[in-house]
């Protein structure tokens, strides 16, 4: 496997305090968390992989935004 499942899913639980999260581009905190859960499930199922290169700046190391 290319990626360690723990790296993909992260160590933090998926139940966050949504009260501290703001809306972003008209997406509510609940919508954003639902999308995050979906994306992490896609990574875990092997249907997608985290980005390897930043499309904006070409960065290949560290956290790819």
Backbone as a printed PyTorch tensor [residue, N CA C, xyz], in Angstrom:
tensor([[[  0.8460,  -1.1870,   0.0000],
         [  0.0000,   0.0000,   0.0000],
         [  0.8880,   1.2450,   0.0000]],

        [[  0.5370,   2.2100,  -0.8210],
         [  1.3200,   3.4370,  -0.9260],
         [  1.2890,   4.2870,   0.3260]],

        [[  0.1320,   4.3110,   0.9960],
         [ -0.0370,   5.1920,   2.1390],
         [ -0.4320,   4.3830,   3.3630]],

        [[  0.0930,   4.7600,   4.5120],
         [ -0.2860,   4.1340,   5.7690],
         [ -1.6920,   4.5990,   6.1320]],

        [[ -2.5790,   3.6530,   6.4520],
         [ -3.9740,   4.0080,   6.7290],
         [ -4.0820,   5.0230,   7.8660]],

        [[ -3.2280,   4.9070,   8.8700],
         [ -3.2900,   5.8670,   9.9780],
         [ -2.9340,   7.2710,   9.5000]],

        [[ -1.9940,   7.3780,   8.5580],
         [ -1.6580,   8.6870,   7.9960],
         [ -2.8450,   9.2720,   7.2470]],

        [[ -3.5720,   8.4130,   6.5370],
         [ -4.7110,   8.8840,   5.7550],
         [ -5.8590,   9.3260,   6.6400]],

        [[ -6.1570,   8.5150,   7.6320],
         [ -7.3290,   8.7890,   8.4470],
         [ -7.0280,   9.7740,   9.5600]],

        [[ -5.7760,   9.8830,   9.9230],
         [ -5.4120,  10.7960,  10.9980],
         [ -5.7220,  10.1860,  12.3500]],

        [[ -5.0680,  10.6630,  13.3550],
         [ -5.2530,  10.1190,  14.6910],
         [ -6.4430,  10.7390,  15.4020]],

        [[ -6.8860,  11.9030,  14.9500],
         [ -7.9640,  12.5830,  15.6430],
         [ -9.3120,  11.9390,  15.3290]],

        [[-10.2220,  11.9440,  16.2630],
         [-11.5450,  11.3600,  16.0280],
         [-12.3410,  12.2110,  15.0430]],

        [[-13.3450,  11.6020,  14.4360],
         [-14.1620,  12.3220,  13.4670],
         [-15.3160,  13.0650,  14.1110]],

        [[-15.4010,  13.0490,  15.4260],
         [-16.4720,  13.8050,  16.0880],
         [-15.8370,  15.0610,  16.6860]],

        [[-15.9910,  16.1400,  16.0230],
         [-15.4090,  17.4090,  16.4350],
         [-16.4890,  18.3070,  17.0170]],

        [[-16.0650,  19.3200,  17.7240],
         [-16.9870,  20.3320,  18.2050],
         [-17.2350,  21.2970,  17.0510]],

        [[-18.3830,  21.1710,  16.4130],
         [-18.6770,  21.9980,  15.2480],
         [-18.9800,  23.4370,  15.6260]],

        [[-19.2050,  23.7030,  16.9070],
         [-19.5220,  25.0580,  17.3390],
         [-18.3270,  25.9850,  17.1460]],

        [[-17.1200,  25.4460,  17.1880],
         [-15.9270,  26.2580,  17.0250],
         [-15.5200,  26.4330,  15.5720]],

        [[-16.2290,  25.7780,  14.6670],
         [-15.8990,  25.8460,  13.2450],
         [-16.8210,  26.8480,  12.5550]],

        [[-16.2730,  27.6240,  11.6640],
         [-17.0570,  28.6140,  10.9220],
         [-17.4900,  28.0690,   9.5670]],

        [[-18.4910,  28.7100,   8.9980],
         [-18.8530,  28.4130,   7.6160],
         [-17.7090,  28.8850,   6.7230]],

        [[-17.5570,  28.2330,   5.5870],
         [-16.5030,  28.5970,   4.6480],
         [-17.0780,  28.4780,   3.2470]],

        [[-17.0400,  29.5520,   2.4850],
         [-17.6050,  29.5820,   1.1270],
         [-19.0360,  29.0580,   1.1030]],

        [[-19.8040,  29.4680,   2.0850],
         [-21.2130,  29.0840,   2.2260],
         [-21.4280,  27.6120,   2.5510]],

        [[-20.3860,  26.8810,   2.9540],
         [-20.5430,  25.5090,   3.4220],
         [-20.5740,  25.5340,   4.9420]],

        [[-21.5990,  24.9400,   5.5140],
         [-21.7530,  24.9230,   6.9670],
         [-20.7150,  23.9860,   7.5860]],

        [[-20.4580,  24.1250,   8.8880],
         [-19.5460,  23.1940,   9.5550],
         [-19.9690,  21.7350,   9.3650]],

        [[-21.2610,  21.4510,   9.4430],
         [-21.7330,  20.0690,   9.2720],
         [-21.4380,  19.5610,   7.8590]],

        [[-21.6250,  20.4060,   6.8560],
         [-21.3300,  20.0040,   5.4780],
         [-19.8360,  19.7520,   5.2930]],

        [[-19.0250,  20.5960,   5.9030],
         [-17.5780,  20.4360,   5.7920],
         [-17.1150,  19.1440,   6.4470]],

        [[-17.6830,  18.8130,   7.6140],
         [-17.3100,  17.5760,   8.2960],
         [-17.7790,  16.3580,   7.5060]],

        [[-18.9590,  16.4500,   6.9120],
         [-19.4650,  15.3420,   6.0970],
         [-18.5290,  15.0970,   4.9100]],

        [[-18.0610,  16.1680,   4.2820],
         [-17.1330,  16.0430,   3.1590],
         [-15.7970,  15.4520,   3.6140]],

        [[-15.3210,  15.8570,   4.7850],
         [-14.0710,  15.3150,   5.3130],
         [-14.2010,  13.8210,   5.5660]],

        [[-15.3130,  13.4070,   6.1790],
         [-15.5250,  11.9820,   6.4340],
         [-15.5610,  11.1950,   5.1190]],

        [[-16.2500,  11.7460,   4.1160],
         [-16.3260,  11.0900,   2.8120],
         [-14.9300,  10.9490,   2.2010]],

        [[-14.1530,  12.0360,   2.2150],
         [-12.8260,  12.0040,   1.6140],
         [-11.9300,  10.9890,   2.3140]],

        [[-11.9570,  10.9560,   3.6310],
         [-11.1450,   9.9890,   4.3720],
         [-11.5850,   8.5580,   4.0860]],

        [[-12.8780,   8.3350,   3.9130],
         [-13.3660,   6.9980,   3.5560],
         [-12.8830,   6.6100,   2.1570]],

        [[-12.8540,   7.5680,   1.2380],
         [-12.3400,   7.3070,  -0.1100],
         [-10.8610,   6.9290,  -0.0540]],

        [[-10.0780,   7.6340,   0.7680],
         [ -8.6680,   7.2920,   0.9350],
         [ -8.5390,   5.8730,   1.4770]],

        [[ -9.2880,   5.5530,   2.5080],
         [ -9.1980,   4.2470,   3.1570],
         [ -9.6060,   3.1240,   2.2040]],

        [[-10.5750,   3.3800,   1.3340],
         [-11.0460,   2.3660,   0.3850],
         [-10.1240,   2.2440,  -0.8310]],

        [[ -9.1820,   3.1540,  -0.9680],
         [ -8.2450,   3.1010,  -2.0830],
         [ -8.7760,   3.6880,  -3.3840]],

        [[ -9.9100,   4.3640,  -3.3350],
         [-10.4660,   4.9640,  -4.5510],
         [ -9.8260,   6.3100,  -4.8790]],

        [[ -9.2150,   6.9360,  -3.9010],
         [ -8.5240,   8.2090,  -4.0820],
         [ -7.2320,   8.1510,  -3.2830]],

        [[ -6.3440,   9.0680,  -3.5600],
         [ -5.1340,   9.1860,  -2.7530],
         [ -4.8870,  10.6600,  -2.4650]],

        [[ -4.2040,  10.9330,  -1.3570],
         [ -3.8990,  12.3300,  -1.0340],
         [ -3.0520,  12.9440,  -2.1480]],

        [[ -3.1410,  14.2490,  -2.3230],
         [ -2.3530,  14.8900,  -3.3830],
         [ -0.8580,  14.7120,  -3.1360]],

        [[ -0.1180,  14.5200,  -4.1980],
         [  1.3310,  14.3630,  -4.1040],
         [  2.0560,  15.6560,  -4.4390]],

        [[  1.3970,  16.5320,  -5.1880],
         [  1.9740,  17.8080,  -5.6090],
         [  0.9020,  18.8820,  -5.4680]],

        [[  1.2910,  20.0330,  -4.9430],
         [  0.3700,  21.1630,  -4.8620],
         [  0.1700,  21.7280,  -6.2690]],

        [[ -1.0860,  21.8410,  -6.6810],
         [ -1.3810,  22.3770,  -8.0140],
         [ -1.0100,  23.8510,  -8.1380]],

        [[ -1.0470,  24.5840,  -7.0350],
         [ -0.7850,  26.0220,  -7.0840],
         [  0.7040,  26.3520,  -7.1240]],

        [[  1.5040,  25.6590,  -6.2800],
         [  2.9090,  26.0660,  -6.1630],
         [  3.9150,  24.9770,  -6.5310]],

        [[  3.4470,  23.7330,  -6.7240],
         [  4.3590,  22.6610,  -7.0860],
         [  5.0490,  21.9910,  -5.9100]],

        [[  4.7180,  22.3760,  -4.6880],
         [  5.3220,  21.7930,  -3.4890],
         [  5.0940,  20.2880,  -3.4830]],

        [[  6.1460,  19.5210,  -3.1220],
         [  6.0280,  18.0670,  -3.0800],
         [  6.3230,  17.4890,  -1.7060]],

        [[  6.7970,  18.3030,  -0.7820],
         [  7.1360,  17.8130,   0.5470],
         [  6.2830,  18.4910,   1.5970]],

        [[  6.1450,  17.8130,   2.7390],
         [  5.3560,  18.3710,   3.8320],
         [  3.8720,  18.2570,   3.5520]],

        [[  3.1000,  19.0970,   4.1940],
         [  1.6500,  19.0880,   4.0190],
         [  1.3160,  19.7740,   2.7040]],

        [[  0.5910,  19.0660,   1.8600],
         [  0.1700,  19.6400,   0.5830],
         [ -1.1930,  20.2830,   0.8040]],

        [[ -1.2810,  21.5930,   0.6220],
         [ -2.5660,  22.2650,   0.8920],
         [ -3.6440,  21.8860,  -0.1030]]])
